[in-house]
Amino acid sequence: MRLGLVLWDILRLERSGSQPVPNRNNDLAATYQCTEHLYRASLLYNPSGWVILSLDWEDHLDFNEQQAATSANQRTHLTESEMFEILELARQTDARAWAIFALAFNHGMRVTECLQLGLEGDINWKDRTITVRRLKGSLTTTQPLMEMRGKPALSELSALKAYLKVRIDDGSGMLFTGQKGALKRWTLTRMFRSYCELVSMARVGRGLDPIAENAMHFHSIKHTIATILASRVDNIFIVKTLLGHSAISSTMQYCHPDQKAAGIKSKEVLAQVFSEV
């Protein structure tokens, strides 16, 4: 016999005699939902089945608020303002961090893709382009380096110029170097998290929500630019091209359904199509 808390499937008990079906997971609270209330149960499991030890209910609104909070903390991308504040803080404090974050954001790069950039081979200073040798089956891409007038934190050309003034020449030929040899993945991972934590504390001090824990990872930079573009461009293949995806299915994960926007766009298209009928 083992005692545990399990998560019951959420379902509506609108028909008499319907029974909740438990999923065996000792790490989660046992819950199920009917039309008006959320029920929370402690269960005993033995070979003969499930036995309810206790059953309490909470208001449905409280459950929705808890779910919303959980979803927010599980978010794996940063909001536009969070990403901008991280870039701005890096611009003011560390030219290398600024250059790394700006390149990773503008081109949707993974941490290893940043680390393997060559000073000359991958950065074409004459044409102002960057070649990203992407991993995990993605395509190698050559894209223009961005200069954002009025938004210096987003300007990777400015970031690179500032960084090159302080770059340590260790003879490796790599773009990003350190005092103790080649940079490691954990160095960039720790660097990005420290900036996330600083920005998050500053936001809380201003009465804003903190950065989600699951978004404090270097790979969240790629998720962020992909999510921003996917929600704003009309042609999803633009996002696919920027990220170097070999299959459109990889890009579609960043498309979050918006029924209101879809309805507005559909109305615009139909109005245009039938304007001359």
N, C-alpha and C positions, 0 to 999 in steps of 0.2 A: 504494500500500500504506500502511496506517496501523496503528500499534501502539497498543493500548489495553487497559484493563481493563473488562470488561463484567460485568453481573449476569446470571447464568443463572437461569432459572426454577427454583424449588425443587421437586423431585419425587423420588419414590422409584424407584430403579432395580431393581425387584424382578423384572422380566421380562428375560430375556437379549435383547440386541439393541436395547433401548430407548435412545434418544439424547436428551440434554438439548438444549433449544432456546434459544439465546442471545438476549437482548435487547440491542441495541446502545446502550450507555450508557458513555461513556468515563470517567465520574466515579465509578463504583462498582466494587468488587472483583468479580471473576468467581467465582461460587460456585454449587454445587449440592449437594443433600443426598440421601444414600441412607438406608437404614434405621438404620445405626449411626454413620456418620461424615459430617462436613461436608468437602467437597472445595473447594479454592480454586485457581483456574487463572489463568494469564496467557496471553492469546491474541493471535494475529496474524490480522488480517482482511485478505483480499484478494478480488478478484472471484471467485476459485474457491471461496471458503468460509472456514471458521474452522480455524486450525491451533493446536493446544495446544503452547505453549512450555514450560510447567512445570505440575506438578500436585502439590499437597500436601493433606494432610487434617488436620483438627483434631477434637478430641473433640466429640461431639454436645452434651454438657452445656455446654461453653464457648460453643457457638453460641447455645444458648437463653439463656444469661446475657447475651450481647452483644445479642441481639434485645430482651430485656427492658429493658436499659439504654437502647437506642435508642428503644423505645416510651415509656419514662418521660420522656425528653428531648423527645419530640415531643408530649407532653401539652399541650393548649392551655387547660386550666383549672387553677385552683389547688385544693389540698386545703382542707378546712374550717379546719384549724389555720393554714395559710399565709395564708388570707384574713383570719382573725381577727387574726393577728399584725400584718399590714399595717395593718388598721383601728386596732388598739390603738396602734401606733407613731405613726400619723397623729394620733390623739387626744391623745397626749402632746406632740407637737411642732408641729403646724400645723393650726389650726382650719379653714382653707379646704380643705386636702387631706382632712381628716377628713370634712367635709361632702360634698365631691365624691365620695369613694370610697363613703361610706355610702349616698348617694342612688343612685349607679350600681349598687351591689350589691343593695340592697333592691328596686329596680325594674327591674333588668336593662337598664340604659341604655348606649347607645353614647356615645363621647366627644363627638360633635357634638350629640347630644340633651341632654347635660349643659350644653354651652356655650350653647345657645339657650334655656335656662330663663329666664323673666322673673321679676323680684323680686315683682311683684304679680299679673301675669296668670296665671302658672302655679302659684304657691304660694298656696293659700287658707288664710290663717292662722286664720280663724274656724272653718272646717270641718276644718282640719288635713289637707288633701289636696294632692296634687301632680298636675298634668296634664302628661303626657309626650307631646309631638308627635313621634311616632316616624317614622323614615325607612325607605327601601327597601320601601315598600308595606305596612309594618306599620300597625296601627290606633292612633289616639290614645287614650290611656287616662287615667283619673282614679282615683287610688288613695290610700288613707289613708297619712299619714306615720306611721312606726313609732316607738314608744317601747319599748325592750326593757329591762325591769326586771332588774337583776342583770348585764346585759351592756351597759354604757354604750357600748362601741365600736361596737355595732350600732345604737344609737339615733340615728336621723337627726334627730329633733326636737332632741335635746340638741346634736347636731353643728351644726345650723343656728343655734340660739340662740348657741352659742359663736362661730360664724363671723360672725354679724351684728354682734357687738360690735366686730369689727376690720375689717369690710368697708369697702372704699374706694368712696365714692360718686362715680362718674365721670360721672354724668348719663345713662348709657346705659339704665338701667332693667333691666339684666341682673342675674341673681342672682349670678353669679360674675364678679368684676372683678379687675383687677390694677393695679399702679402705672404701667404703660406702655400703658394703653389696654385694648381688648378682648383677652381671652385667646384664644390660638390652639390648634389641635389639638395641635401639637407640644409646647406647654407642658404640657398634661395628660399627654401620652404620656411625656414625659421625667420628669415628676413621679412618675408611677406606677412607672416603671422604677426610679427611684432608690430608692423604698421597697422594691420587690421585691429589689433588690440588697442593701440593708441588712438586711432580714429574712433573706435567703438566707445571708448571711455569719454572722449570729447563730445560725441553725439549724445550720450546719456546725460552728460553735464548740461547740455542745451535742451534737455527734455525730449530728445528723439529716441527712437528705438535703437538698441545696440545691433551690431552686425551679427547675423546668425552664425552660430558656432560652425555649422557645416559649410559656411561660405569662406571660412578663414584658411583656405587651402590655395596654393599657387594655381592649381588647375581651375579654380573658380574664375580666374581672370579670363580664360578662354570661354567658359560658360557665360560670363557676363557679356562680352562683346557679341557672342553668337545670339544670346537672348535679346539683346538690344536691337540688333539688326533684323533678326527674324520677325520681330513685332512691328517693324517700321518700313521694311522694303516691300514692294509689290512683287518682286521676282526673287523667289527663294534661292535661285541658282546664283545670285550675287553672293549670298552667304556661303553657299557651297564652294564657290571659287575662292573666296577669301580664306576659308579654313582649310582648303586643299583636300576636301573630302572626295574620295573616289566614288562614293555612292550617295545618292540624294537621301537615302534612308538615314544616314548618319546625321544629316543636317536637320531632318524633320523633327528630331527629338527636342529641338529648341523652339519649335512652333507651338505656342500655347493657344488653344482655341479661344476666340473672343466672338461670341455670338452677336453682340451689338455692332462691333466693327464690321463683321461679315455682312450683316444686314444693310448697313450704310453703304458699303462698297457695292453690294449687289444692286441696290437701288440706283447708284450712280451709273453703273454699267448699263442697266436696263434703260435708264432714261436716255443715255447716249445712243444706244442701239436703236431705240424706237423713236428717236427725235424726228426722223424724216419720214416715218411711216404715215 
